[in-house]
Amino acid sequence: MSDAIKHECGIAMIRLRKPVQYYIDKYGTAAFASNRLYVLMQKQINRGQDGAGVANIKIDTKPGTRYISRYRSIEPSAVNFIFDKINKKIKKAKKIGGHDALTDGEWLKENIAFTGEVWLGHLRYGTHGENSIETCHPFLKQNNWRSRNLVMAGNFNMTNVEELFGKLVELGQHPKEKTDTVTVMEKIGHFLDEENQRIFDKYKHKFSNEQVTQVIEDELDVARILRRSCRDFDGGYAMAGVIGNGSAFVVRDPSGIRPAYYYADDEVIVVASEKPAIKSAFNINFKEIKEIKPGHALVINKDGSYSEDEIMPAREKKSCSFERIYFSRGTDPDIYQERKNLGKALIPQILKAIDFDLKNTVFSYIPNTAETAFLGMIEGLEDYLSAKRREIFIDGKPHVGDLDELLNFRPRVEKLVSKDVKLRTFITNDDDRDTMVANVYDTTYEVIKPGVDTVVVIDDSIVRGTTLEKSILTTLDKLNPKRIIIVSSAPQIRYPDCYGIDMSKMKEFIAFRAALALLKENKMEHILEEVYDSCINSNLEMENFVKGVYSKFTYEEVSDKVAQIVTSEDIKAEVQVIFQTVENLHKCIPDHTGDWYFTGNYPTEGGTVVVNKSFVNFMEGKTIRAY
């Protein structure tokens, strides 16, 4: 994705199912869990580079002993910074407890922080708002009763924060912030308190208060807490939490929008946002890693037993296809193949665009994350050439040109564009951005026949088109090609995301800008007013009225207009933009059909409300997000 955008965060959880001493004896280190959590988080660093946090809880500590530890950081290398501090704690044990301290699990647990059984890590991408240590997960809701403490971290956005905030006020609370993270934690925290009270009332006449406290810790019904808490949630989420008694959970939204996977054996229970992280940290087979089902929660009890419980009825699964196209690591074997398939599916469109002239066409990719789709594209070209050879040599079809050339011909592949400077262009001000973007990329010279060759460059997706317009096309045009064809392995991004990706303002989408230009050229601006009237005078949950903006034009017309918009007057080459079709997207990624940013078909009512509100904001000149 040459347009840098922020997106989904990452979660990591480890629950040790045996005493700490077991891991010291078997693995020879008191840092067994912290080392593996470090790997889990580093292997998901793609999911968050604005901050990180780690929390640890010790189970069944004595009163007066600290049992919750937490570090958070917004340092440039936050994960390394945090684990350096954790490792210093463990190394300090030798100074405090003597030579044998590092091999004494009970002593470590009683005296050293971050030596407990339950670990929760989080990687943050700040899609909106400030980036401070206070906005880093895990969040902590504290209480003097151990079973009322709650530590939470998540990968989520809620579309109905106002409604959830109002419900907290109705309960008599006074929330300190109107953010989805605080609101969600307070909601779950409220029902955690009620569950504690329910069990207390049940046993208060049978046991002493001290005894009832232990009963509460053993009998907490985490699934019940989540069913009561999550019934009003509208959004995409994978939320992880740890209760002070050592119980833990990871709950997933009913549409399965945000990802969550787990692995369990007799030693550990592990959860992460991506399968390759679990594979790397524990060296297990991919087939042993399970996906938490939509609408379900993986519940881990205080005693280490676990279950996958239905929290809300599952809807049609609409897991985010952007995860597969770009966000998740391509080392997942399924994602790797899906990305190759996306590249291969574009071959018919590409061949038509180059008039089947492979001899005078050079293929490349930008950025590096598009490499897998590029490999699929080249594989598709090889398949096409093999089919042509078969037609000639086996089926006896007539041909033009030299047979030896046909036998030996291979698609022309070159590394044409590379990032020359590591600049985070998306955090600078608008005045400086254009200058910075123009210098981000460099090119390889003298591999293109000037005025003859067509250059085909594949990208993961085209969101805003800013980098394409102000840098990539300018860079490629220096090679003096006859034509430049930019190919997107993703379809046109037409609608905002409201479930975790930083794509909330409609006017920034190049496809939306293209539709506006087409409406203006065809004197159809009245459609904008009609859509606006529908948005403000109808129930926003009824339907996505914004689809009307695109309804008068074909997919190809929008693509052609995108090409015109991103082509400045200084570009000499003819420019064309090709987008993946939605139909091919679903063929290539059949099990992850969340496509609302392409089709406008939102999986929740809140999503439909957001897209209509976003359009109203655009028409009224407001630059705020719609949720």
ZAMARGU-4260 file (C-alpha; in steps of 0.2 Angstrom, whole numbers, plus 5000, padded with zeros to 4 digits):
<rodrens>
0) 5000/5000/5000 | 5009/5015/4994 | 4997/5026/5003 | 5002/5024/5021 | 4987/5022/5033
5) 4985/5016/5050 | 4975/5001/5054 | 4971/4987/5066 | 4980/4984/5082 | 4987/4968/5088
10) 4984/4957/5104 | 4994/4944/5112 | 4990/4933/5127 | 4999/4919/5136 | 4991/4909/5150
15) 5003/4897/5159 | 4994/4881/5164 | 5007/4874/5177 | 5016/4882/5191 | 5031/4894/5187
20) 5043/4881/5194 | 5038/4869/5180 | 5045/4880/5166 | 5061/4884/5176 | 5064/4866/5177
25) 5060/4861/5160 | 5066/4876/5150 | 5080/4882/5161 | 5074/4900/5163 | 5062/4911/5173
30) 5058/4921/5157 | 5049/4907/5148 | 5033/4917/5146 | 5040/4934/5144 | 5052/4928/5130
35) 5038/4920/5120 | 5027/4935/5123 | 5041/4946/5116 | 5041/4935/5100 | 5022/4936/5099
40) 5023/4954/5099 | 5038/4957/5088 | 5030/4945/5075 | 5015/4957/5075 | 5024/4973/5075
45) 5016/4977/5058 | 5000/4979/5068 | 5006/4994/5079 | 5021/5005/5080 | 5013/5020/5089
50) 5015/5011/5106 | 5014/4995/5116 | 5010/4988/5133 | 5012/4972/5143 | 5002/4967/5159
55) 5005/4952/5170 | 4995/4944/5184 | 5000/4932/5197 | 4987/4920/5203 | 4983/4916/5222
60) 4996/4928/5229 | 4995/4932/5248 | 4987/4948/5254 | 4999/4962/5254 | 5008/4956/5239
65) 5008/4965/5222 | 5000/4954/5209 | 4997/4965/5194 | 5011/4973/5184 | 5010/4984/5169
70) 5022/4993/5157 | 5017/5004/5143 | 5028/5014/5131 | 5027/5025/5116 | 5045/5025/5113
75) 5051/5022/5094 | 5055/5004/5098 | 5042/5002/5112 | 5042/4983/5112 | 5060/4982/5115
80) 5059/4996/5128 | 5046/4986/5138 | 5055/4969/5138 | 5071/4977/5142 | 5063/4984/5158
85) 5055/4967/5161 | 5071/4957/5159 | 5080/4969/5171 | 5067/4965/5184 | 5071/4946/5182
90) 5090/4949/5182 | 5088/4959/5198 | 5082/4944/5207 | 5099/4937/5209 | 5105/4953/5218
95) 5090/4952/5230 | 5088/4934/5233 | 5105/4927/5230 | 5112/4914/5218 | 5097/4902/5218
100) 5084/4915/5216 | 5082/4913/5197 | 5078/4895/5200 | 5065/4897/5214 | 5048/4899/5206
105) 5039/4903/5222 | 5052/4915/5228 | 5051/4924/5211 | 5032/4925/5211 | 5032/4932/5229
110) 5046/4945/5226 | 5049/4950/5208 | 5036/4958/5196 | 5032/4950/5179 | 5033/4932/5186
115) 5015/4928/5186 | 5005/4915/5175 | 4994/4927/5164 | 5002/4939/5151 | 4993/4951/5140
120) 5002/4962/5127 | 4996/4975/5115 | 5002/4984/5100 | 4994/5000/5095 | 4991/5010/5080
125) 4982/5026/5084 | 4970/5028/5070 | 4962/5043/5078 | 4966/5056/5092 | 4982/5059/5102
130) 4996/5047/5104 | 5001/5047/5122 | 5006/5033/5135 | 4988/5035/5142 | 4980/5030/5126
135) 4991/5014/5126 | 4983/4997/5131 | 4982/4987/5142 | 4970/4998/5152 | 4967/4994/5170
140) 4952/4996/5181 | 4957/4994/5199 | 4949/4988/5215 | 4954/4982/5232 | 4944/4966/5229
145) 4955/4955/5218 | 4941/4948/5207 | 4935/4966/5203 | 4951/4971/5195 | 4951/4971/5176
150) 4965/4973/5163 | 4959/4975/5145 | 4967/4977/5128 | 4959/4976/5111 | 4959/4978/5092
155) 4942/4987/5090 | 4932/5002/5085 | 4914/5004/5091 | 4902/5013/5079 | 4890/5017/5094
160) 4901/5025/5107 | 4888/5039/5110 | 4874/5025/5114 | 4886/5015/5125 | 4891/5031/5134
165) 4873/5035/5137 | 4870/5018/5145 | 4884/5020/5157 | 4877/5037/5162 | 4859/5028/5164
170) 4868/5016/5176 | 4873/5031/5187 | 4891/5031/5182 | 4902/5046/5177 | 4914/5040/5164
175) 4930/5051/5163 | 4931/5050/5144 | 4919/5047/5129 | 4931/5035/5120 | 4927/5017/5114
180) 4941/5009/5124 | 4936/5017/5141 | 4918/5015/5137 | 4920/4996/5134 | 4930/4993/5149
185) 4918/5002/5160 | 4904/4992/5153 | 4912/4975/5156 | 4919/4982/5173 | 4901/4986/5178
190) 4895/4968/5175 | 4910/4961/5183 | 4905/4970/5198 | 4888/4964/5197 | 4894/4946/5195
195) 4904/4948/5211 | 4889/4955/5220 | 4878/4940/5214 | 4890/4927/5220 | 4893/4937/5237
200) 4874/4938/5240 | 4872/4919/5236 | 4885/4914/5249 | 4886/4928/5262 | 4876/4919/5275
205) 4886/4903/5273 | 4904/4909/5274 | 4914/4923/5281 | 4918/4937/5270 | 4936/4931/5268
210) 4929/4914/5263 | 4916/4921/5251 | 4930/4931/5242 | 4939/4914/5238 | 4922/4907/5232
215) 4919/4922/5221 | 4936/4920/5213 | 4933/4901/5209 | 4915/4904/5203 | 4916/4919/5192
220) 4905/4916/5177 | 4915/4926/5164 | 4904/4921/5149 | 4889/4927/5158 | 4898/4944/5161
225) 4902/4945/5143 | 4885/4941/5137 | 4878/4955/5147 | 4892/4967/5143 | 4893/4964/5124
230) 4874/4964/5119 | 4874/4983/5115 | 4891/4983/5106 | 4891/4988/5087 | 4908/4987/5079
235) 4922/4976/5074 | 4932/4969/5089 | 4944/4956/5096 | 4945/4961/5115 | 4956/4953/5127
240) 4954/4954/5146 | 4962/4948/5162 | 4953/4948/5179 | 4962/4950/5195 | 4959/4932/5200
245) 4968/4926/5185 | 4953/4922/5174 | 4955/4928/5156 | 4945/4930/5140 | 4946/4935/5122
250) 4929/4940/5114 | 4926/4942/5095 | 4912/4952/5087 | 4897/4942/5079 | 4903/4946/5061
255) 4921/4940/5064 | 4927/4957/5058 | 4943/4958/5068 | 4954/4942/5069 | 4959/4931/5084
260) 4967/4914/5085 | 4972/4903/5099 | 4983/4887/5103 | 4982/4877/5118 | 4991/4862/5126
265) 4994/4855/5143 | 5007/4869/5146 | 5000/4885/5139 | 4985/4894/5131 | 4991/4907/5118
270) 4980/4920/5109 | 4986/4932/5095 | 4979/4942/5081 | 4989/4932/5068 | 4993/4914/5066
275) 5011/4916/5061 | 5015/4924/5077 | 5009/4909/5087 | 5019/4898/5075 | 5035/4907/5078
280) 5034/4909/5097 | 5029/4890/5100 | 5036/4881/5084 | 5019/4872/5082 | 5010/4866/5066
285) 4998/4879/5058 | 4985/4866/5059 | 4985/4866/5078 | 4980/4885/5078 | 4962/4888/5079
290) 4951/4903/5075 | 4940/4910/5089 | 4923/4909/5081 | 4913/4925/5078 | 4901/4929/5092
295) 4911/4918/5104 | 4924/4921/5118 | 4938/4910/5123 | 4936/4909/5142 | 4951/4904/5153
300) 4946/4900/5171 | 4956/4903/5186 | 4961/4885/5187 | 4968/4885/5169 | 4953/4876/5161
305) 4946/4884/5145 | 4931/4884/5134 | 4925/4893/5118 | 4908/4900/5123 | 4894/4908/5113
310) 4892/4926/5119 | 4881/4933/5105 | 4873/4924/5090 | 4885/4924/5076 | 4880/4934/5060
315) 4886/4930/5042 | 4905/4930/5044 | 4912/4946/5037 | 4930/4945/5042 | 4941/4960/5035
320) 4947/4956/5018 | 4960/4970/5020 | 4969/4959/5033 | 4972/4946/5019 | 4976/4959/5005
325) 4989/4969/5016 | 4988/4971/5035 | 4992/4953/5041 | 5009/4945/5038 | 5011/4936/5022
330) 5020/4921/5030 | 5003/4914/5034 | 5001/4900/5021 | 4983/4904/5017 | 4986/4923/5016
335) 5002/4920/5005 | 4991/4910/4992 | 4977/4922/4993 | 4988/4936/4988 | 4996/4926/4974
340) 4978/4923/4968 | 4974/4941/4968 | 4989/4945/4957 | 4984/4931/4945 | 4966/4936/4944
345) 4971/4952/4936 | 4979/4944/4921 | 4964/4946/4909 | 4963/4964/4912 | 4982/4967/4911
350) 4983/4958/4894 | 4969/4968/4887 | 4977/4984/4893 | 4994/4980/4885 | 4986/4974/4869
355) 4994/4957/4873 | 5011/4965/4868 | 5021/4956/4881 | 5037/4959/4871 | 5037/4977/4875
360) 5030/4977/4893 | 5040/4977/4909 | 5032/4971/4925 | 5036/4977/4943 | 5028/4981/4960
365) 5027/4994/4973 | 5028/4993/4988 | 5037/4978/4995 | 5021/4971/5003 | 5014/4969/4985
370) 5028/4957/4981 | 5017/4942/4984 | 5003/4948/4972 | 5017/4952/4960 | 5023/4934/4960
375) 5005/4928/4957 | 5004/4940/4942 | 5020/4933/4935 | 5014/4916/4938 | 4998/4920/4929
380) 5008/4927/4914 | 5018/4911/4913 | 5002/4901/4913 | 4995/4912/4899 | 5011/4909/4889
385) 5011/4890/4892 | 4993/4889/4886 | 4998/4899/4870 | 5013/4886/4867 | 5001/4872/4870
390) 4989/4879/4857 | 5003/4880/4844 | 5013/4864/4847 | 4999/4852/4852 | 4983/4860/4845
395) 4992/4865/4829 | 4985/4883/4829 | 4993/4896/4817 | 5006/4908/4824 | 5016/4923/4820
400) 5034/4925/4823 | 5049/4914/4827 | 5046/4897/4836 | 5062/4898/4846 | 5058/4915/4852
405) 5041/4909/4857 | 5048/4894/4867 | 5061/4905/4876 | 5051/4920/4879 | 5049/4925/4898
410) 5039/4940/4905 | 5051/4955/4907 | 5053/4958/4926 | 5062/4972/4934 | 5064/4981/4950
415) 5059/4998/4944 | 5054/5007/4960 | 5061/5007/4977 | 5059/5017/4993 | 5075/5028/4994
420) 5072/5037/5010 | 5063/5031/5026 | 5051/5045/5028 | 5034/5044/5037 | 5025/5056/5025
425) 5008/5054/5033 | 5013/5063/5049 | 5019/5079/5042 | 5009/5094/5038 | 5000/5097/5021
430) 5012/5110/5015 | 5028/5099/5017 | 5019/5083/5012 | 5020/5085/4993 | 5039/5089/4994
435) 5043/5074/5005 | 5032/5062/4995 | 5041/5067/4979 | 5057/5061/4986 | 5052/5045/4994
440) 5055/5034/4979 | 5069/5031/4967 | 5070/5021/4951 | 5081/5009/4941 | 5087/5018/4925
445) 5091/5011/4907 | 5080/4995/4908 | 5066/5003/4898 | 5065/5006/4880 | 5061/5025/4879
450) 5044/5028/4870 | 5042/5009/4866 | 5039/5000/4882 | 5024/4999/4893 | 5027/4998/4912
455) 5015/4988/4923 | 5017/4991/4941 | 5006/4982/4954 | 5001/4989/4971 | 4992/4981/4986
460) 4978/4995/4985 | 4975/5013/4981 | 4967/5023/4994 | 4970/5041/4993 | 4981/5041/4977
465) 4992/5054/4985 | 5009/5045/4984 | 5004/5038/4967 | 5000/5056/4960 | 5015/5065/4968
470) 5029/5052/4968 | 5027/5035/4959 | 5020/5041/4943 | 5033/5055/4942 | 5047/5043/4946
475) 5041/5030/4933 | 5039/5044/4920 | 5058/5048/4921 | 5061/5031/4912 | 5052/5038/4897
480) 5040/5023/4895 | 5026/5024/4881 | 5013/5019/4894 | 5012/5017/4913 | 4998/5005/4920
485) 4996/5005/4938 | 4987/4989/4944 | 4978/4987/4961 | 4976/4970/4969 | 4962/4977/4978
490) 4945/4984/4971 | 4941/5003/4972 | 4940/5009/4990 | 4924/5019/4989 | 4917/5019/5007
495) 4924/5023/5024 | 4929/5010/5037 | 4923/5011/5054 | 4930/4995/5062 | 4948/4999/5065
500) 4956/5006/5049 | 4961/5024/5047 | 4949/5027/5032 | 4935/5038/5039 | 4934/5053/5028
505) 4926/5051/5011 | 4934/5065/5002 | 4951/5057/5004 | 4947/5042/4993 | 4953/5044/4976
510) 4938/5033/4969 | 4926/5045/4978 | 4935/5060/4970 | 4933/5052/4953 | 4914/5049/4956
515) 4912/5068/4960 | 4922/5073/4945 | 4911/5062/4934 | 4895/5069/4941 | 4902/5087/4938
520) 4907/5083/4920 | 4890/5075/4916 | 4880/5089/4925 | 4873/5077/4938 | 4878/5087/4954
525) 4859/5085/4959 | 4863/5067/4964 | 4874/5073/4978 | 4859/5084/4985 | 4847/5069/4983
530) 4859/5058/4992 | 4861/5071/5006 | 4843/5073/5007 | 4840/5055/5009 | 4854/5054/5023
535) 4847/5068/5033 | 4828/5064/5031 | 4828/5045/5032 | 4833/5032/5045 | 4852/5031/5043
540) 4851/5012/5047 | 4839/5009/5033 | 4852/5008/5019 | 4868/5015/5012 | 4862/5030/5002
545) 4880/5034/4997 | 4879/5020/4984 | 4869/5033/4974 | 4885/5043/4971 | 4892/5029/4960
550) 4876/5022/4953 | 4877/5031/4936 | 4894/5026/4931 | 4903/5009/4926 | 4917/5002/4936
555) 4929/5006/4921 | 4923/5024/4920 | 4928/5027/4938 | 4945/5018/4935 | 4948/5029/4920
560) 4944/5045/4930 | 4956/5040/4944 | 4969/5038/4931 | 4966/5056/4925 | 4966/5063/4942
565) 4983/5056/4947 | 4991/5061/4931 | 4998/5078/4932 | 5002/5089/4917 | 5020/5085/4918
570) 5018/5067/4915 | 5022/5062/4897 | 5017/5044/4897 | 4999/5038/4894 | 4993/5032/4911
575) 4980/5019/4915 | 4974/5012/4932 | 4967/4995/4934 | 4957/4989/4949 | 4954/4971/4955
580) 4935/4967/4953 | 4925/4963/4968 | 4920/4947/4960 | 4938/4941/4958 | 4941/4947/4976
585) 4928/4935/4983 | 4935/4921/4972 | 4953/4923/4978 | 4948/4926/4997 | 4932/4915/4998
590) 4932/4913/5017 | 4935/4932/5022 | 4921/4942/5013 | 4921/4958/5023 | 4921/4970/5009
595) 4911/4986/5015 | 4925/4998/5010 | 4923/4991/4992 | 4904/4988/4991 | 4896/4998/5004
600) 4888/4982/5012 | 4892/4985/5030 | 4890/4970/5042 | 4882/4980/5056 | 4869/4993/5057
605) 4881/5005/5065 | 4892/5004/5049 | 4878/5009/5038 | 4874/5024/5050 | 4893/5029/5049
610) 4894/5029/5030 | 4878/5040/5029 | 4885/5052/5042 | 4902/5053/5034 | 4893/5059/5018
615) 4883/5072/5027 | 4899/5078/5035 | 4907/5079/5018 | 4892/5089/5011 | 4892/5101/5026
620) 4911/5103/5025 | 4915/5095/5042 | 4932/5086/5043 | 4927/5075/5058 | 4925/5057/5058
625) 4907/5050/5059 | 4909/5039/5074
</rodrens>
